[in-house]
Amino acid sequence: LLQVTVSVGIGVRWAQVMLRAPTPAWPLPCFRRPLPAPPSSPHPLRSCMGSRATEATSPAVPKFVPVGGGDGASGNAAGEGFRFRLCSYNILAQVYVKSSYFPHSPSPCLRWKARSQTILTVLKSFGADFLCLQELDEFDSFYKKNMETHGYLSAYIRRNGRKRDGCGIFYKPSSAELILKEEIEYNDLINFVHSGSDDGDNIKADLSRLTLSDDSSVEDLSESINPNDDLKDPNDPRVRLKRDCVGIMAAFRLNNSSHHLVIVANTHIYWDPEWADVKLAQAEYLLFRLSQFRRTVSSKFGCSPSVIVAGDFNSIPGDMVYQFIVSGNASTRLLPDSGPLIPLRSLYASVGGEPPFTNCTPDFTGTLDYIFFSSSSNLKPVGLLQIPGHESPEVAGGLPNYYHPSDHLPIGGDFEVSDI
């Protein structure tokens, strides 16, 4: 067993958890069986603290490499169809940036005035047609207007309650037209419990089997509950499911000859490894809502849209959430009538393997961020954003640093849509 301190993105709390490397097992009773370690990440918890951070005058320059016969270019490149680029990035909300949380980071890298401009530089350098950003705060006061100057429009959802960050999709109207969008609030899972329907009873029964681990207390696990809420028992599904996490889905009409429709979804799943049941419930609700949204788009516009889902899933390759998303199967389905789910593939896994890590701090190094896409004959990946390795000077000393303004690394890819 390896004891680590996990730096969390949502709520920025620090919690001591026990992880088993390389085959982690969640401490909740119904998730005790070991999970397989991803073959592409033989050292999922290997530290990136090989040496001290070095100074850089500018952030790292992103490099996209071709895969599957692509040339790494987006737009109307020569080839079989229309190409576009999508990147996903947990940019680390400034509200969570404190020197006590990131004592390893050079102080200039944490100051908003410098960080904000560095983030803009990084976002612009991707040359992306779509950007899915998590932990997006200061949206109205900074990102919306500044991204507009770089040619992007946006769709945004802020987290519930007093949370100041959220998820946003930025897109270039020169590449695609936004035609429909829907927001996802995972607190809506509580409605299934309150409804009194069979679905609600099933969810409550499923979650009631999930009890606190021996090392946790009611007080510890209830600390994020609204103080005005009368509910206190973290084993009550109405409490467990109220995590204030969100997502957003948007349908776009590409500016290609066939005006193909693509649904882009962006989300940020709950962080705590001790609450694997909640994370799995959110993943199931995400795919449930995504399937509904796709049917709506198909019916309204008479087509079969492709689907891309990006975000910070706070889940390592091979765990329950990851396996459910790529397989649609779970030992316990919380939404029994959710119907057939959209088959999804991981972008990086489909062309060689998940990155060794996308989150890099002295206390945790592992892959948490993913881009999933629907398998279809007219959508295929043709390029990938390269991820630095453990020995790269870009990640020496942990993140954020002069090269990367967030504790997460960006991920991205180029896709080609056949004009058929």
N, C-alpha and C positions, 0 to 999 in steps of 0.2 A: 504494500500500500504506500502511496505517495501522498503526503499532505501538502496541499497547495492553497494559496489564497487567491481566489478568483476575483478579478476586477470585472465588475458588471457594468453593462452599458445603460440599462434601464433602471433608473432610480439611484444608480451609483452607490451601491452598498458593498461592503466587504464581508465576505462570509467564509468561514473555515469549512471546507468540505473534504471528503475523502474520495479519491479517485483511484481506480486500479489500472495500472498501465502494464501492457498496452491493451488490455481487454476490460474497459470500465464496466462496473455494475452499479446501477442506480440503487440507493439505499431503500427506496420505497418497496414494501413487501411484494407487490405484484410485478416489480421489475427487477427481481433479484438475479435472474439468469444472466450470465455474462454476455456482453455484446461483442461482436467481432471487431477487431481492429482493422482499419482500412489498409489494404495492401499497398496503397500509394503513400501512406504515412506511417512508416515503421516506428517513428518516434514522435507520437502526437503531442507529448508534453515536453519535448526537448526545449530547453531555454534558448532564447535569442540573446542572452547576456554574455556573449563571448568576450566582448571588450567594451570599452567606454564609447559613448557616442562621439562622433566627430562632427565638426562644424561644416556646413555647406552653405554656399551663397544662394542657392536656389533649390527648390524641391526636386525630387527624382523625376527624370523624364520617362514617361510611360512608353513601353515598347510592345507593340502588337505583332505576333508572329502568325504566319498562315498555317492553317491545318486543313486536312482533307482536300488539298488541291487549291485552296484559296490563296490570294495574294496579300491578305491583311489589309485591304482597303475597303472603305465603306462608300456609299453613294452609288452613282451610276457607273460602276467600274465595268471594264470589259469582262464578260463571263456569261453565265447562263441566265442571270436574273438580276434583280435589284438587291443591293447590299445596304445594310444599315448597321450601326454600332450601338451597343447598349453596355453601360457600365453601372455597377452597383457599389455603393460606398457608405459605410457608417462613418460619418465625418466627425463624431464625438462632439456632442452638444456642449457649447461653452459653459452652460450652467453646471456641467459636471466636471469642468476643468479646474482643479485645485492642486496646488503644489503638494498637499498632503496625500492626494490620490496618486500623483505621478512624481514622486521625489527623484526618480531617475532621469527625468526629462530636464533639459536645459530651460531655465526660466523664460528666456525670450520666446521659446516655442509654445508657451502656454498663454501668452498675453493675447487678448482678443484682437487688438489692432493688427498685430503681425499675423496671427493665425488666420484671421478672416481673409486677408489678402493672399496668403499662401494657399488656402483652400480654393479660392477663386482661380488662382493660377493653375492649380492641379486640375480642377474641373474643366477648365478651358483646354488644357493640354491634351485631354482624352480625344478631342475631336468627335465626341459621341453625338448620335442623333437622339438618344434617350439616356437620361441619368436617373437612377433610382437611389435616393439618399435617405439614410436613416439617422436618427438622433439629430434631426433638422430643427434647430431653434433659430430665433431671430429671422424667421421667414419673411414676415411683412416689413420689418425694419431694415433688412440687409439683403438676403438672398434673392427675393423675388425681383426687386428692381435691378440689382446688379447682374443677375443672370439674363434679364431682358436685354441689357446692353450687349450681351454676348450672343443674342439671337435665340433665346429660349423662352418659351411659355411654360406654365407649370400648373400642376394640380396638387393640393396639399391637404393633409389631415393632421390635426393636432391631437395629442393624447388627452385623455379625459382628466377631469379634476384639476389639480394645481400643476400638473406636469406642463412643462414649457416646450417640449420637443415633440416631433412627430415624424411622419414619412411624406416624402414628396417625390413626384415624377416630373422631371423637366424634359421638354422635348422641343425639337426644332420644327416650326411650322413649314419650313422649306422641305422637310423630309416626310412629315406626316400631319394629318389633321385629326384633332381630338373630336370624336363623335359621341362618346357616351362614357360616363364614369360612375363609380359607386364606391362608397367608403365602407370599411370593415372596422367594427368596434368589437373586440373579443369579449367585452363585458356583456354583449348581447347573449352570450352563452347562458347567462343567468336566467334569461327568459324561458329557456327550456325547463329549468328547474321550477320556476314560478308558475308555469303554464298549467300544471296539473295534468298534462297530457301523458300518454304512454311514453313519448320520447323523454319528457321531463323526468318521469319516474325512473326510466332506464338510466338516464344520466346520473341521477341522484344515487341510485343503487350502485352503479359502477364506481363512482367517486367515493362512496361511503366505505368501500373496501380498501381505500388507500389511507393509511394511517401515518402519523408522524414517525420519523425515525427515532431511534433511541437517543441520538445526540441532539435532538431539537426540542425546543419547548414551545408551548402555545404563545408565550410572549414574544419569542424570537420571530416566529412565523407570522404573527399578526401585526408586525410593526408597520407594514405598508397599508393596512386597512384604514379607510376613512375614519377618523376619530368620532365623527358624528353617526357612524353606522352602529346600530345596536347589535349586529352580529359579531361574535368574537371567536367562535370555534373555527379554526382553520381547516377542520375536516368537513365542515359544512360546505357543500359545493357552491353555495351562493357567496361564500367568502373566498374559497379557493379560486374561483373563476374570475373574480374581480381584480384584475391585474392592470387595468388601464392601458393595455396594449392595442395597437391599431394597425391597419393596413389600408391600401387604396388600390383600386383596379380601374383601368382606363382602356377603352377601345379606340384604336387609331386606324385611319385609312391611309395607307402608304401612298406616297406620290410616285408610284410606278405605273406602268402601262395598264396593269390589270386592277389597280387600286385595291390590292390585297389588304384584308383587315388583320390586325395583330392586337391581341389583348396583352397589356403590360400590367403586371401586379407587383406591388412593392410592400414589404411588411417587415416588422420587427417583433420576433417572438420573445416571450418572457424568458428571463435570464437564469433563474435559480435551478441548478442541477438537482436540488432536493425536491423540486416540484415537477418531476418529469410527467406526471399525469396531466398537469395544467398545460404544459408545452405541447403534449400530444393532442389534447382537446383543441387547442388553438390551431394546430396544423390541420386537424380534421375539419374544423370550421372554415379554415381558409380554402381548402379544396372543395368543400361543400358550396361555399359562396361563389367560388370561381366557376364551378360547373353550372350553377344557376345563371351567373352573368353571361357565360358563353352561350347558353341556350337562348337568353334574351337577345343577345347580339345577333345570333344566327337567325332567329325568328324575325327580328326587326329589319335586318338588312339582307336577308336571303343569301347567306354565305356560311362558310365554315372557317372561322378565324383561327389563326395560329395563337399559341399562348406562351408567354414568357413570364416566369415568376422569379423575382429577385429579392434579396434582403439579408438581414442578419437573423439567422434562425437559432442562434445560441445553442447549436447542436453539433456534435462532432460526427464525422463520417462513420456510419455503421450503427449509430444509436437509434432509438425507437422512432424519433421524429424523422430522421433522415430516411430510414427504411420505409416508413409509411408513405412519405412523399414520392419516393421512386417506385414503390410497389402498389400503393393503395390498400395495403393489407395491414391490419393491426389485430393484436390478440383480443382487444376490447374496443368495439366501435361505440362511441358515445352518441353518435347520430345515426340510429339504425336505419332510418328512411332517407339517408342522404343520397341514395342512388349511385349510379356508376360515376366514378371519378375520372378526371382527365389524366391519362398516362403521361408522366413527366420523366425527363431524363436530366441528369446534371450535366451542365455544359462542360466543365473541366473533366469530370469522370468519363464522359463519352469520347474524349479525344486523348486519353492518356492517364488521367488520375487527378484526384483532388489536390490542391496545393498543400504543401507541408504545414502551412499555417496561414491564417488571414488576420489573426489577433496576436500581438506580440508585446508582452510586458514582462517584467522580472518575475511575476507570480503565475503567469499562465501564457503558454504559447500553443496555439492550436487553430484548427480550421472551424470557423463558425458561420462564414458567409458563403452564399451559393447563388448561382443562376440556374434555374430549371427551365426547360422548354418542352413543348409538346412534340412528340414524334409524328412527323408527317412527311409526305413526299415533297412538299413544296417549301419546307423550312429546314435549313441545315446550317451548322456552324462552319465558318471558313477562316476564322481567326480568333486568337486568344490574347488577352493582356497577360504578359509575363509577370510572375510573382517572384520576388527575390528569395533566395535560399537562406538557410540558417547562417551561413558564413558571410553573407553579403554585408558590406559596410553600411548599407542603407538601414539595416535593422540592428546594428551593433548598439548595445546599451538599452535596447527596448524602445518602444514607441509611446508617445509622440517624440519626434526629434526634428533635426533640421531638414531631413529628407521627406519625412511623412508627418503631416500635421494632426493625424489621428492615431489612436491606439490600434486601429484596424487598417488593413491594406485594402486598396480598391481592387475589384475584380471586373472583368469585362470580356466581351467577345464581339466578333463580327458575324452577322447572319446574312444568308442569301435566301431570297424568296424567288422561286421560279415563276416566271410570267406565263402561267398556264391557266 
